[in-house]
Amino acid sequence: MNNLIQLLAVNSVSVPVYEVLAVLAVQGLSYLLRIPRLGLMVSCAFVYHLGWCFLRARYGAESMPLLIAYVAFGIFLIALALYGRLRENEPA
C-alpha cells in the first residue's frame, strides 16, 4: 500500500479544464433530469480516462501487457454496466 501512495504522490496527471467542465455539465444535467445512473456512468468513464492517461504517461508503450489488461478491465466494466441496464428493463 505504501508503494501505491508513493507512486501517486510522485506522479501527476494533467487534465484539460474543458474535460472537467464537460463531465460536470453532463453529470449536472443527468441529475436534474433524474437519470442518476447516467451520471454515474459518466463519472466511471471519466475516472477510467484519467487512469488511462496516468498509465500512458507513466509507463508508455514499454508496458503493453499492463495497458492491455487495463483495456480488458474497462471493456468488462462496460459490459457489466450494459447488462445491468438491460436487466433492469426485463419484466419480473
PDB file of N, CA, C and O in Angstrom:
ATOM      1  N   MET A   1       0.821  -1.184   0.000  1.00  0.00           N
ATOM      2  CA  MET A   1       0.000   0.000   0.000  1.00  0.00           C
ATOM      3  C   MET A   1       0.869   1.253   0.000  1.00  0.00           C
ATOM      4  O   MET A   1       0.521   2.250  -0.633  1.00  0.00           O
ATOM      5  N   ASN A   2       1.985   1.209   0.698  1.00  0.00           N
ATOM      6  CA  ASN A   2       2.892   2.363   0.721  1.00  0.00           C
ATOM      7  C   ASN A   2       3.449   2.667  -0.660  1.00  0.00           C
ATOM      8  O   ASN A   2       3.653   3.830  -1.006  1.00  0.00           O
ATOM      9  N   ASN A   3       3.701   1.611  -1.463  1.00  0.00           N
ATOM     10  CA  ASN A   3       4.208   1.826  -2.822  1.00  0.00           C
ATOM     11  C   ASN A   3       3.187   2.576  -3.670  1.00  0.00           C
ATOM     12  O   ASN A   3       3.553   3.458  -4.446  1.00  0.00           O
ATOM     13  N   LEU A   4       1.914   2.233  -3.527  1.00  0.00           N
ATOM     14  CA  LEU A   4       0.868   2.915  -4.280  1.00  0.00           C
ATOM     15  C   LEU A   4       0.768   4.380  -3.874  1.00  0.00           C
ATOM     16  O   LEU A   4       0.634   5.252  -4.733  1.00  0.00           O
ATOM     17  N   ILE A   5       0.831   4.654  -2.590  1.00  0.00           N
ATOM     18  CA  ILE A   5       0.760   6.033  -2.104  1.00  0.00           C
ATOM     19  C   ILE A   5       1.958   6.841  -2.593  1.00  0.00           C
ATOM     20  O   ILE A   5       1.808   7.998  -2.984  1.00  0.00           O
ATOM     21  N   GLN A   6       3.141   6.241  -2.573  1.00  0.00           N
ATOM     22  CA  GLN A   6       4.328   6.932  -3.066  1.00  0.00           C
ATOM     23  C   GLN A   6       4.237   7.178  -4.570  1.00  0.00           C
ATOM     24  O   GLN A   6       4.643   8.232  -5.059  1.00  0.00           O
ATOM     25  N   LEU A   7       3.698   6.190  -5.305  1.00  0.00           N
ATOM     26  CA  LEU A   7       3.547   6.341  -6.744  1.00  0.00           C
ATOM     27  C   LEU A   7       2.608   7.495  -7.071  1.00  0.00           C
ATOM     28  O   LEU A   7       2.880   8.281  -7.979  1.00  0.00           O
ATOM     29  N   LEU A   8       1.512   7.600  -6.341  1.00  0.00           N
ATOM     30  CA  LEU A   8       0.556   8.674  -6.582  1.00  0.00           C
ATOM     31  C   LEU A   8       1.089  10.032  -6.117  1.00  0.00           C
ATOM     32  O   LEU A   8       0.744  11.061  -6.696  1.00  0.00           O
ATOM     33  N   ALA A   9       1.914  10.041  -5.090  1.00  0.00           N
ATOM     34  CA  ALA A   9       2.459  11.296  -4.576  1.00  0.00           C
ATOM     35  C   ALA A   9       3.518  11.877  -5.519  1.00  0.00           C
ATOM     36  O   ALA A   9       3.631  13.096  -5.648  1.00  0.00           O
ATOM     37  N   VAL A  10       4.275  11.027  -6.163  1.00  0.00           N
ATOM     38  CA  VAL A  10       5.366  11.479  -7.013  1.00  0.00           C
ATOM     39  C   VAL A  10       4.861  11.906  -8.392  1.00  0.00           C
ATOM     40  O   VAL A  10       5.384  12.863  -8.963  1.00  0.00           O
ATOM     41  N   ASN A  11       3.863  11.220  -8.935  1.00  0.00           N
ATOM     42  CA  ASN A  11       3.385  11.468 -10.292  1.00  0.00           C
ATOM     43  C   ASN A  11       2.141  12.336 -10.286  1.00  0.00           C
ATOM     44  O   ASN A  11       1.426  12.435  -9.289  1.00  0.00           O
ATOM     45  N   SER A  12       1.909  12.956 -11.416  1.00  0.00           N
ATOM     46  CA  SER A  12       0.698  13.769 -11.565  1.00  0.00           C
ATOM     47  C   SER A  12       0.151  13.587 -12.969  1.00  0.00           C
ATOM     48  O   SER A  12       0.875  13.226 -13.896  1.00  0.00           O
ATOM     49  N   VAL A  13      -1.133  13.842 -13.104  1.00  0.00           N
ATOM     50  CA  VAL A  13      -1.799  13.774 -14.395  1.00  0.00           C
ATOM     51  C   VAL A  13      -2.464  15.118 -14.622  1.00  0.00           C
ATOM     52  O   VAL A  13      -3.195  15.609 -13.762  1.00  0.00           O
ATOM     53  N   SER A  14      -2.212  15.710 -15.773  1.00  0.00           N
ATOM     54  CA  SER A  14      -2.863  16.979 -16.077  1.00  0.00           C
ATOM     55  C   SER A  14      -4.125  16.696 -16.887  1.00  0.00           C
ATOM     56  O   SER A  14      -4.106  15.936 -17.856  1.00  0.00           O
ATOM     57  N   VAL A  15      -5.206  17.318 -16.471  1.00  0.00           N
ATOM     58  CA  VAL A  15      -6.497  17.138 -17.127  1.00  0.00           C
ATOM     59  C   VAL A  15      -6.931  18.491 -17.673  1.00  0.00           C
ATOM     60  O   VAL A  15      -6.934  19.484 -16.945  1.00  0.00           O
ATOM     61  N   PRO A  16      -7.297  18.535 -18.953  1.00  0.00           N
ATOM     62  CA  PRO A  16      -7.773  19.804 -19.511  1.00  0.00           C
ATOM     63  C   PRO A  16      -9.059  20.266 -18.822  1.00  0.00           C
ATOM     64  O   PRO A  16      -9.904  19.457 -18.438  1.00  0.00           O
ATOM     65  N   VAL A  17      -9.181  21.569 -18.678  1.00  0.00           N
ATOM     66  CA  VAL A  17     -10.339  22.141 -17.986  1.00  0.00           C
ATOM     67  C   VAL A  17     -11.630  21.827 -18.725  1.00  0.00           C
ATOM     68  O   VAL A  17     -12.662  21.595 -18.095  1.00  0.00           O
ATOM     69  N   TYR A  18     -11.586  21.815 -20.058  1.00  0.00           N
ATOM     70  CA  TYR A  18     -12.811  21.559 -20.807  1.00  0.00           C
ATOM     71  C   TYR A  18     -13.343  20.148 -20.563  1.00  0.00           C
ATOM     72  O   TYR A  18     -14.554  19.936 -20.616  1.00  0.00           O
ATOM     73  N   GLU A  19     -12.455  19.168 -20.293  1.00  0.00           N
ATOM     74  CA  GLU A  19     -12.921  17.818 -19.978  1.00  0.00           C
ATOM     75  C   GLU A  19     -13.646  17.800 -18.632  1.00  0.00           C
ATOM     76  O   GLU A  19     -14.706  17.188 -18.497  1.00  0.00           O
ATOM     77  N   VAL A  20     -13.076  18.463 -17.658  1.00  0.00           N
ATOM     78  CA  VAL A  20     -13.701  18.507 -16.339  1.00  0.00           C
ATOM     79  C   VAL A  20     -15.039  19.232 -16.420  1.00  0.00           C
ATOM     80  O   VAL A  20     -16.021  18.782 -15.830  1.00  0.00           O
ATOM     81  N   LEU A  21     -15.090  20.344 -17.140  1.00  0.00           N
ATOM     82  CA  LEU A  21     -16.343  21.086 -17.278  1.00  0.00           C
ATOM     83  C   LEU A  21     -17.393  20.274 -18.029  1.00  0.00           C
ATOM     84  O   LEU A  21     -18.572  20.322 -17.680  1.00  0.00           O
ATOM     85  N   ALA A  22     -16.983  19.532 -19.049  1.00  0.00           N
ATOM     86  CA  ALA A  22     -17.930  18.697 -19.790  1.00  0.00           C
ATOM     87  C   ALA A  22     -18.501  17.600 -18.899  1.00  0.00           C
ATOM     88  O   ALA A  22     -19.700  17.325 -18.943  1.00  0.00           O
ATOM     89  N   VAL A  23     -17.657  16.981 -18.100  1.00  0.00           N
ATOM     90  CA  VAL A  23     -18.131  15.935 -17.193  1.00  0.00           C
ATOM     91  C   VAL A  23     -19.092  16.517 -16.163  1.00  0.00           C
ATOM     92  O   VAL A  23     -20.141  15.935 -15.888  1.00  0.00           O
ATOM     93  N   LEU A  24     -18.740  17.647 -15.603  1.00  0.00           N
ATOM     94  CA  LEU A  24     -19.627  18.266 -14.614  1.00  0.00           C
ATOM     95  C   LEU A  24     -20.956  18.690 -15.234  1.00  0.00           C
ATOM     96  O   LEU A  24     -22.001  18.570 -14.595  1.00  0.00           O
ATOM     97  N   ALA A  25     -20.927  19.184 -16.472  1.00  0.00           N
ATOM     98  CA  ALA A  25     -22.167  19.587 -17.140  1.00  0.00           C
ATOM     99  C   ALA A  25     -23.062  18.383 -17.410  1.00  0.00           C
ATOM    100  O   ALA A  25     -24.266  18.436 -17.158  1.00  0.00           O
ATOM    101  N   VAL A  26     -22.487  17.308 -17.918  1.00  0.00           N
ATOM    102  CA  VAL A  26     -23.288  16.108 -18.198  1.00  0.00           C
ATOM    103  C   VAL A  26     -23.824  15.505 -16.906  1.00  0.00           C
ATOM    104  O   VAL A  26     -24.973  15.066 -16.857  1.00  0.00           O
ATOM    105  N   GLN A  27     -23.003  15.481 -15.865  1.00  0.00           N
ATOM    106  CA  GLN A  27     -23.478  14.964 -14.581  1.00  0.00           C
ATOM    107  C   GLN A  27     -24.601  15.824 -14.017  1.00  0.00           C
ATOM    108  O   GLN A  27     -25.606  15.299 -13.536  1.00  0.00           O
ATOM    109  N   GLY A  28     -24.439  17.115 -14.074  1.00  0.00           N
ATOM    110  CA  GLY A  28     -25.476  18.009 -13.564  1.00  0.00           C
ATOM    111  C   GLY A  28     -26.790  17.838 -14.315  1.00  0.00           C
ATOM    112  O   GLY A  28     -27.859  17.777 -13.708  1.00  0.00           O
ATOM    113  N   LEU A  29     -26.700  17.761 -15.641  1.00  0.00           N
ATOM    114  CA  LEU A  29     -27.913  17.562 -16.433  1.00  0.00           C
ATOM    115  C   LEU A  29     -28.564  16.213 -16.159  1.00  0.00           C
ATOM    116  O   LEU A  29     -29.789  16.111 -16.094  1.00  0.00           O
ATOM    117  N   SER A  30     -27.748  15.184 -15.999  1.00  0.00           N
ATOM    118  CA  SER A  30     -28.332  13.866 -15.749  1.00  0.00           C
ATOM    119  C   SER A  30     -29.022  13.814 -14.389  1.00  0.00           C
ATOM    120  O   SER A  30     -30.044  13.145 -14.237  1.00  0.00           O
ATOM    121  N   TYR A  31     -28.475  14.507 -13.415  1.00  0.00           N
ATOM    122  CA  TYR A  31     -29.133  14.522 -12.104  1.00  0.00           C
ATOM    123  C   TYR A  31     -30.365  15.421 -12.114  1.00  0.00           C
ATOM    124  O   TYR A  31     -31.347  15.126 -11.432  1.00  0.00           O
ATOM    125  N   LEU A  32     -30.327  16.503 -12.870  1.00  0.00           N
ATOM    126  CA  LEU A  32     -31.515  17.357 -12.992  1.00  0.00           C
ATOM    127  C   LEU A  32     -32.644  16.652 -13.733  1.00  0.00           C
ATOM    128  O   LEU A  32     -33.818  16.846 -13.415  1.00  0.00           O
ATOM    129  N   LEU A  33     -32.292  15.841 -14.714  1.00  0.00           N
ATOM    130  CA  LEU A  33     -33.289  15.113 -15.483  1.00  0.00           C
ATOM    131  C   LEU A  33     -33.677  13.781 -14.829  1.00  0.00           C
ATOM    132  O   LEU A  33     -34.415  12.983 -15.406  1.00  0.00           O
ATOM    133  N   ARG A  34     -33.174  13.566 -13.641  1.00  0.00           N
ATOM    134  CA  ARG A  34     -33.476  12.372 -12.843  1.00  0.00           C
ATOM    135  C   ARG A  34     -33.047  11.080 -13.539  1.00  0.00           C
ATOM    136  O   ARG A  34     -33.788  10.097 -13.580  1.00  0.00           O
ATOM    137  N   ILE A  35     -31.846  11.113 -14.076  1.00  0.00           N
ATOM    138  CA  ILE A  35     -31.210   9.928 -14.660  1.00  0.00           C
ATOM    139  C   ILE A  35     -29.867   9.742 -13.944  1.00  0.00           C
ATOM    140  O   ILE A  35     -28.816   9.923 -14.559  1.00  0.00           O
ATOM    141  N   PRO A  36     -29.887   9.385 -12.657  1.00  0.00           N
ATOM    142  CA  PRO A  36     -28.627   9.344 -11.908  1.00  0.00           C
ATOM    143  C   PRO A  36     -27.649   8.279 -12.392  1.00  0.00           C
ATOM    144  O   PRO A  36     -26.438   8.428 -12.222  1.00  0.00           O
ATOM    145  N   ARG A  37     -28.155   7.223 -12.984  1.00  0.00           N
ATOM    146  CA  ARG A  37     -27.236   6.179 -13.458  1.00  0.00           C
ATOM    147  C   ARG A  37     -26.384   6.665 -14.619  1.00  0.00           C
ATOM    148  O   ARG A  37     -25.242   6.234 -14.778  1.00  0.00           O
ATOM    149  N   LEU A  38     -26.930   7.549 -15.421  1.00  0.00           N
ATOM    150  CA  LEU A  38     -26.134   8.133 -16.494  1.00  0.00           C
ATOM    151  C   LEU A  38     -24.988   8.965 -15.909  1.00  0.00           C
ATOM    152  O   LEU A  38     -23.866   8.917 -16.412  1.00  0.00           O
ATOM    153  N   GLY A  39     -25.270   9.724 -14.853  1.00  0.00           N
ATOM    154  CA  GLY A  39     -24.220  10.487 -14.186  1.00  0.00           C
ATOM    155  C   GLY A  39     -23.133   9.600 -13.615  1.00  0.00           C
ATOM    156  O   GLY A  39     -21.950   9.932 -13.673  1.00  0.00           O
ATOM    157  N   LEU A  40     -23.544   8.469 -13.063  1.00  0.00           N
ATOM    158  CA  LEU A  40     -22.557   7.525 -12.527  1.00  0.00           C
ATOM    159  C   LEU A  40     -21.726   6.898 -13.636  1.00  0.00           C
ATOM    160  O   LEU A  40     -20.526   6.681 -13.467  1.00  0.00           O
ATOM    161  N   MET A  41     -22.353   6.608 -14.766  1.00  0.00           N
ATOM    162  CA  MET A  41     -21.603   6.054 -15.901  1.00  0.00           C
ATOM    163  C   MET A  41     -20.597   7.070 -16.440  1.00  0.00           C
ATOM    164  O   MET A  41     -19.480   6.713 -16.811  1.00  0.00           O
ATOM    165  N   VAL A  42     -21.005   8.340 -16.478  1.00  0.00           N
ATOM    166  CA  VAL A  42     -20.091   9.394 -16.936  1.00  0.00           C
ATOM    167  C   VAL A  42     -18.913   9.512 -15.972  1.00  0.00           C
ATOM    168  O   VAL A  42     -17.769   9.658 -16.400  1.00  0.00           O
ATOM    169  N   SER A  43     -19.193   9.447 -14.679  1.00  0.00           N
ATOM    170  CA  SER A  43     -18.117   9.509 -13.679  1.00  0.00           C
ATOM    171  C   SER A  43     -17.160   8.341 -13.835  1.00  0.00           C
ATOM    172  O   SER A  43     -15.943   8.517 -13.774  1.00  0.00           O
ATOM    173  N   CYS A  44     -17.699   7.160 -14.034  1.00  0.00           N
ATOM    174  CA  CYS A  44     -16.867   5.968 -14.204  1.00  0.00           C
ATOM    175  C   CYS A  44     -15.995   6.100 -15.450  1.00  0.00           C
ATOM    176  O   CYS A  44     -14.807   5.780 -15.412  1.00  0.00           O
ATOM    177  N   ALA A  45     -16.574   6.567 -16.548  1.00  0.00           N
ATOM    178  CA  ALA A  45     -15.803   6.730 -17.784  1.00  0.00           C
ATOM    179  C   ALA A  45     -14.705   7.780 -17.616  1.00  0.00           C
ATOM    180  O   ALA A  45     -13.606   7.619 -18.146  1.00  0.00           O
ATOM    181  N   PHE A  46     -15.000   8.851 -16.883  1.00  0.00           N
ATOM    182  CA  PHE A  46     -14.005   9.900 -16.676  1.00  0.00           C
ATOM    183  C   PHE A  46     -12.836   9.393 -15.822  1.00  0.00           C
ATOM    184  O   PHE A  46     -11.674   9.661 -16.129  1.00  0.00           O
ATOM    185  N   VAL A  47     -13.149   8.674 -14.771  1.00  0.00           N
ATOM    186  CA  VAL A  47     -12.083   8.117 -13.926  1.00  0.00           C
ATOM    187  C   VAL A  47     -11.270   7.089 -14.700  1.00  0.00           C
ATOM    188  O   VAL A  47     -10.052   7.008 -14.538  1.00  0.00           O
ATOM    189  N   TYR A  48     -11.941   6.298 -15.546  1.00  0.00           N
ATOM    190  CA  TYR A  48     -11.220   5.349 -16.389  1.00  0.00           C
ATOM    191  C   TYR A  48     -10.281   6.094 -17.341  1.00  0.00           C
ATOM    192  O   TYR A  48      -9.149   5.665 -17.566  1.00  0.00           O
ATOM    193  N   HIS A  49     -10.752   7.197 -17.891  1.00  0.00           N
ATOM    194  CA  HIS A  49      -9.923   8.012 -18.786  1.00  0.00           C
ATOM    195  C   HIS A  49      -8.708   8.578 -18.041  1.00  0.00           C
ATOM    196  O   HIS A  49      -7.603   8.602 -18.583  1.00  0.00           O
ATOM    197  N   LEU A  50      -8.914   9.030 -16.806  1.00  0.00           N
ATOM    198  CA  LEU A  50      -7.781   9.528 -16.012  1.00  0.00           C
ATOM    199  C   LEU A  50      -6.753   8.426 -15.753  1.00  0.00           C
ATOM    200  O   LEU A  50      -5.546   8.655 -15.834  1.00  0.00           O
ATOM    201  N   GLY A  51      -7.243   7.245 -15.447  1.00  0.00           N
ATOM    202  CA  GLY A  51      -6.336   6.114 -15.237  1.00  0.00           C
ATOM    203  C   GLY A  51      -5.553   5.781 -16.490  1.00  0.00           C
ATOM    204  O   GLY A  51      -4.360   5.480 -16.429  1.00  0.00           O
ATOM    205  N   TRP A  52      -6.235   5.838 -17.635  1.00  0.00           N
ATOM    206  CA  TRP A  52      -5.551   5.566 -18.902  1.00  0.00           C
ATOM    207  C   TRP A  52      -4.466   6.612 -19.156  1.00  0.00           C
ATOM    208  O   TRP A  52      -3.355   6.263 -19.555  1.00  0.00           O
ATOM    209  N   CYS A  53      -4.772   7.874 -18.933  1.00  0.00           N
ATOM    210  CA  CYS A  53      -3.776   8.933 -19.116  1.00  0.00           C
ATOM    211  C   CYS A  53      -2.590   8.736 -18.178  1.00  0.00           C
ATOM    212  O   CYS A  53      -1.442   8.935 -18.576  1.00  0.00           O
ATOM    213  N   PHE A  54      -2.862   8.348 -16.940  1.00  0.00           N
ATOM    214  CA  PHE A  54      -1.800   8.118 -15.972  1.00  0.00           C
ATOM    215  C   PHE A  54      -0.911   6.965 -16.409  1.00  0.00           C
ATOM    216  O   PHE A  54       0.314   7.082 -16.386  1.00  0.00           O
ATOM    217  N   LEU A  55      -1.521   5.848 -16.809  1.00  0.00           N
ATOM    218  CA  LEU A  55      -0.722   4.694 -17.233  1.00  0.00           C
ATOM    219  C   LEU A  55       0.086   4.988 -18.483  1.00  0.00           C
ATOM    220  O   LEU A  55       1.243   4.582 -18.588  1.00  0.00           O
ATOM    221  N   ARG A  56      -0.512   5.687 -19.424  1.00  0.00           N
ATOM    222  CA  ARG A  56       0.201   6.004 -20.661  1.00  0.00           C
ATOM    223  C   ARG A  56       1.368   6.943 -20.393  1.00  0.00           C
ATOM    224  O   ARG A  56       2.437   6.788 -20.984  1.00  0.00           O
ATOM    225  N   ALA A  57       1.175   7.916 -19.507  1.00  0.00           N
ATOM    226  CA  ALA A  57       2.251   8.864 -19.203  1.00  0.00           C
ATOM    227  C   ALA A  57       3.338   8.211 -18.356  1.00  0.00           C
ATOM    228  O   ALA A  57       4.523   8.500 -18.525  1.00  0.00           O
ATOM    229  N   ARG A  58       2.935   7.342 -17.457  1.00  0.00           N
ATOM    230  CA  ARG A  58       3.897   6.745 -16.529  1.00  0.00           C
ATOM    231  C   ARG A  58       4.704   5.622 -17.180  1.00  0.00           C
ATOM    232  O   ARG A  58       5.927   5.572 -17.045  1.00  0.00           O
ATOM    233  N   TYR A  59       4.019   4.723 -17.886  1.00  0.00           N
ATOM    234  CA  TYR A  59       4.687   3.528 -18.390  1.00  0.00           C
ATOM    235  C   TYR A  59       4.884   3.534 -19.897  1.00  0.00           C
ATOM    236  O   TYR A  59       5.807   2.884 -20.388  1.00  0.00           O
ATOM    237  N   GLY A  60       4.065   4.234 -20.638  1.00  0.00           N
ATOM    238  CA  GLY A  60       4.220   4.310 -22.089  1.00  0.00           C
ATOM    239  C   GLY A  60       3.990   2.973 -22.766  1.00  0.00           C
ATOM    240  O   GLY A  60       3.276   2.116 -22.246  1.00  0.00           O
ATOM    241  N   ALA A  61       4.595   2.804 -23.919  1.00  0.00           N
ATOM    242  CA  ALA A  61       4.392   1.600 -24.715  1.00  0.00           C
ATOM    243  C   ALA A  61       5.223   0.428 -24.220  1.00  0.00           C
ATOM    244  O   ALA A  61       5.019  -0.699 -24.672  1.00  0.00           O
ATOM    245  N   GLU A  62       6.153   0.663 -23.303  1.00  0.00           N
ATOM    246  CA  GLU A  62       7.020  -0.427 -22.862  1.00  0.00           C
ATOM    247  C   GLU A  62       6.289  -1.431 -21.985  1.00  0.00           C
ATOM    248  O   GLU A  62       6.769  -2.548 -21.792  1.00  0.00           O
ATOM    249  N   SER A  63       5.157  -1.053 -21.464  1.00  0.00           N
ATOM    250  CA  SER A  63       4.400  -1.956 -20.608  1.00  0.00           C
ATOM    251  C   SER A  63       3.054  -2.293 -21.261  1.00  0.00           C
ATOM    252  O   SER A  63       1.991  -2.035 -20.696  1.00  0.00           O
ATOM    253  N   MET A  64       3.124  -2.865 -22.445  1.00  0.00           N
ATOM    254  CA  MET A  64       1.917  -3.173 -23.206  1.00  0.00           C
ATOM    255  C   MET A  64       1.001  -4.174 -22.495  1.00  0.00           C
ATOM    256  O   MET A  64      -0.216  -4.007 -22.579  1.00  0.00           O
ATOM    257  N   PRO A  65       1.502  -5.202 -21.802  1.00  0.00           N
ATOM    258  CA  PRO A  65       0.583  -6.105 -21.103  1.00  0.00           C
ATOM    259  C   PRO A  65      -0.269  -5.387 -20.050  1.00  0.00           C
ATOM    260  O   PRO A  65      -1.439  -5.724 -19.870  1.00  0.00           O
ATOM    261  N   LEU A  66       0.298  -4.419 -19.368  1.00  0.00           N
ATOM    262  CA  LEU A  66      -0.458  -3.653 -18.380  1.00  0.00           C
ATOM    263  C   LEU A  66      -1.563  -2.844 -19.049  1.00  0.00           C
ATOM    264  O   LEU A  66      -2.685  -2.786 -18.545  1.00  0.00           O
ATOM    265  N   LEU A  67      -1.252  -2.221 -20.180  1.00  0.00           N
ATOM    266  CA  LEU A  67      -2.253  -1.445 -20.899  1.00  0.00           C
ATOM    267  C   LEU A  67      -3.355  -2.332 -21.470  1.00  0.00           C
ATOM    268  O   LEU A  67      -4.526  -1.953 -21.458  1.00  0.00           O
ATOM    269  N   ILE A  68      -2.989  -3.501 -21.967  1.00  0.00           N
ATOM    270  CA  ILE A  68      -3.984  -4.440 -22.488  1.00  0.00           C
ATOM    271  C   ILE A  68      -4.894  -4.920 -21.365  1.00  0.00           C
ATOM    272  O   ILE A  68      -6.105  -5.033 -21.556  1.00  0.00           O
ATOM    273  N   ALA A  69      -4.331  -5.198 -20.213  1.00  0.00           N
ATOM    274  CA  ALA A  69      -5.144  -5.613 -19.066  1.00  0.00           C
ATOM    275  C   ALA A  69      -6.084  -4.494 -18.636  1.00  0.00           C
ATOM    276  O   ALA A  69      -7.227  -4.752 -18.258  1.00  0.00           O
ATOM    277  N   TYR A  70      -5.614  -3.267 -18.691  1.00  0.00           N
ATOM    278  CA  TYR A  70      -6.453  -2.124 -18.321  1.00  0.00           C
ATOM    279  C   TYR A  70      -7.615  -1.966 -19.295  1.00  0.00           C
ATOM    280  O   TYR A  70      -8.744  -1.705 -18.879  1.00  0.00           O
ATOM    281  N   VAL A  71      -7.346  -2.123 -20.578  1.00  0.00           N
ATOM    282  CA  VAL A  71      -8.406  -2.041 -21.588  1.00  0.00           C
ATOM    283  C   VAL A  71      -9.399  -3.186 -21.403  1.00  0.00           C
ATOM    284  O   VAL A  71     -10.608  -2.971 -21.491  1.00  0.00           O
ATOM    285  N   ALA A  72      -8.912  -4.390 -21.151  1.00  0.00           N
ATOM    286  CA  ALA A  72      -9.805  -5.535 -20.947  1.00  0.00           C
ATOM    287  C   ALA A  72     -10.698  -5.315 -19.739  1.00  0.00           C
ATOM    288  O   ALA A  72     -11.886  -5.635 -19.780  1.00  0.00           O
ATOM    289  N   PHE A  73     -10.144  -4.777 -18.670  1.00  0.00           N
ATOM    290  CA  PHE A  73     -10.942  -4.479 -17.482  1.00  0.00           C
ATOM    291  C   PHE A  73     -11.999  -3.418 -17.791  1.00  0.00           C
ATOM    292  O   PHE A  73     -13.129  -3.522 -17.314  1.00  0.00           O
ATOM    293  N   GLY A  74     -11.653  -2.410 -18.573  1.00  0.00           N
ATOM    294  CA  GLY A  74     -12.618  -1.390 -18.965  1.00  0.00           C
ATOM    295  C   GLY A  74     -13.746  -1.961 -19.804  1.00  0.00           C
ATOM    296  O   GLY A  74     -14.908  -1.605 -19.609  1.00  0.00           O
ATOM    297  N   ILE A  75     -13.415  -2.838 -20.733  1.00  0.00           N
ATOM    298  CA  ILE A  75     -14.449  -3.484 -21.549  1.00  0.00           C
ATOM    299  C   ILE A  75     -15.346  -4.344 -20.679  1.00  0.00           C
ATOM    300  O   ILE A  75     -16.559  -4.390 -20.888  1.00  0.00           O
ATOM    301  N   PHE A  76     -14.764  -5.020 -19.711  1.00  0.00           N
ATOM    302  CA  PHE A  76     -15.556  -5.839 -18.782  1.00  0.00           C
ATOM    303  C   PHE A  76     -16.513  -4.965 -17.976  1.00  0.00           C
ATOM    304  O   PHE A  76     -17.669  -5.340 -17.780  1.00  0.00           O
ATOM    305  N   LEU A  77     -16.057  -3.822 -17.514  1.00  0.00           N
ATOM    306  CA  LEU A  77     -16.930  -2.915 -16.763  1.00  0.00           C
ATOM    307  C   LEU A  77     -18.057  -2.367 -17.633  1.00  0.00           C
ATOM    308  O   LEU A  77     -19.192  -2.247 -17.171  1.00  0.00           O
ATOM    309  N   ILE A  78     -17.762  -2.038 -18.866  1.00  0.00           N
ATOM    310  CA  ILE A  78     -18.803  -1.555 -19.775  1.00  0.00           C
ATOM    311  C   ILE A  78     -19.832  -2.648 -20.034  1.00  0.00           C
ATOM    312  O   ILE A  78     -21.033  -2.380 -20.061  1.00  0.00           O
ATOM    313  N   ALA A  79     -19.364  -3.876 -20.225  1.00  0.00           N
ATOM    314  CA  ALA A  79     -20.286  -4.990 -20.453  1.00  0.00           C
ATOM    315  C   ALA A  79     -21.181  -5.210 -19.235  1.00  0.00           C
ATOM    316  O   ALA A  79     -22.380  -5.445 -19.383  1.00  0.00           O
ATOM    317  N   LEU A  80     -20.613  -5.136 -18.042  1.00  0.00           N
ATOM    318  CA  LEU A  80     -21.423  -5.286 -16.830  1.00  0.00           C
ATOM    319  C   LEU A  80     -22.451  -4.165 -16.696  1.00  0.00           C
ATOM    320  O   LEU A  80     -23.590  -4.412 -16.299  1.00  0.00           O
ATOM    321  N   ALA A  81     -22.062  -2.957 -17.021  1.00  0.00           N
ATOM    322  CA  ALA A  81     -22.987  -1.829 -16.928  1.00  0.00           C
ATOM    323  C   ALA A  81     -24.126  -1.988 -17.929  1.00  0.00           C
ATOM    324  O   ALA A  81     -25.287  -1.751 -17.595  1.00  0.00           O
ATOM    325  N   LEU A  82     -23.796  -2.386 -19.149  1.00  0.00           N
ATOM    326  CA  LEU A  82     -24.844  -2.588 -20.149  1.00  0.00           C
ATOM    327  C   LEU A  82     -25.766  -3.741 -19.767  1.00  0.00           C
ATOM    328  O   LEU A  82     -26.980  -3.655 -19.953  1.00  0.00           O
ATOM    329  N   TYR A  83     -25.203  -4.801 -19.243  1.00  0.00           N
ATOM    330  CA  TYR A  83     -26.013  -5.928 -18.789  1.00  0.00           C
ATOM    331  C   TYR A  83     -26.962  -5.491 -17.671  1.00  0.00           C
ATOM    332  O   TYR A  83     -28.127  -5.888 -17.656  1.00  0.00           O
ATOM    333  N   GLY A  84     -26.474  -4.684 -16.745  1.00  0.00           N
ATOM    334  CA  GLY A  84     -27.314  -4.183 -15.674  1.00  0.00           C
ATOM    335  C   GLY A  84     -28.429  -3.292 -16.192  1.00  0.00           C
ATOM    336  O   GLY A  84     -29.557  -3.357 -15.703  1.00  0.00           O
ATOM    337  N   ARG A  85     -28.120  -2.460 -17.179  1.00  0.00           N
ATOM    338  CA  ARG A  85     -29.145  -1.597 -17.767  1.00  0.00           C
ATOM    339  C   ARG A  85     -30.204  -2.407 -18.490  1.00  0.00           C
ATOM    340  O   ARG A  85     -31.393  -2.105 -18.385  1.00  0.00           O
ATOM    341  N   LEU A  86     -29.795  -3.426 -19.218  1.00  0.00           N
ATOM    342  CA  LEU A  86     -30.749  -4.269 -19.938  1.00  0.00           C
ATOM    343  C   LEU A  86     -31.543  -5.145 -18.979  1.00  0.00           C
ATOM    344  O   LEU A  86     -32.730  -5.393 -19.195  1.00  0.00           O
ATOM    345  N   ARG A  87     -30.906  -5.600 -17.949  1.00  0.00           N
ATOM    346  CA  ARG A  87     -31.545  -6.491 -16.983  1.00  0.00           C
ATOM    347  C   ARG A  87     -32.628  -5.773 -16.192  1.00  0.00           C
ATOM    348  O   ARG A  87     -33.629  -6.391 -15.828  1.00  0.00           O
ATOM    349  N   GLU A  88     -32.455  -4.486 -15.919  1.00  0.00           N
ATOM    350  CA  GLU A  88     -33.445  -3.753 -15.124  1.00  0.00           C
ATOM    351  C   GLU A  88     -34.746  -3.547 -15.886  1.00  0.00           C
ATOM    352  O   GLU A  88     -35.790  -3.339 -15.268  1.00  0.00           O
ATOM    353  N   ASN A  89     -34.707  -3.600 -17.225  1.00  0.00           N
ATOM    354  CA  ASN A  89     -35.893  -3.393 -18.034  1.00  0.00           C
ATOM    355  C   ASN A  89     -36.695  -4.664 -18.270  1.00  0.00           C
ATOM    356  O   ASN A  89     -37.800  -4.607 -18.811  1.00  0.00           O
ATOM    357  N   GLU A  90     -36.149  -5.817 -17.869  1.00  0.00           N
ATOM    358  CA  GLU A  90     -36.883  -7.075 -18.065  1.00  0.00           C
ATOM    359  C   GLU A  90     -38.046  -7.183 -17.086  1.00  0.00           C
ATOM    360  O   GLU A  90     -37.939  -6.769 -15.932  1.00  0.00           O
ATOM    361  N   PRO A  91     -39.162  -7.747 -17.559  1.00  0.00           N
ATOM    362  CA  PRO A  91     -40.268  -7.966 -16.608  1.00  0.00           C
ATOM    363  C   PRO A  91     -39.935  -9.092 -15.649  1.00  0.00           C
ATOM    364  O   PRO A  91     -39.216 -10.026 -16.005  1.00  0.00           O
ATOM    365  N   ALA A  92     -40.451  -9.009 -14.447  1.00  0.00           N
ATOM    366  CA  ALA A  92     -40.130  -9.993 -13.405  1.00  0.00           C
ATOM    367  C   ALA A  92     -40.843 -11.295 -13.601  1.00  0.00           C
ATOM    368  O   ALA A  92     -40.673 -12.218 -12.805  1.00  0.00           O
TER     369      ALA A  92
END
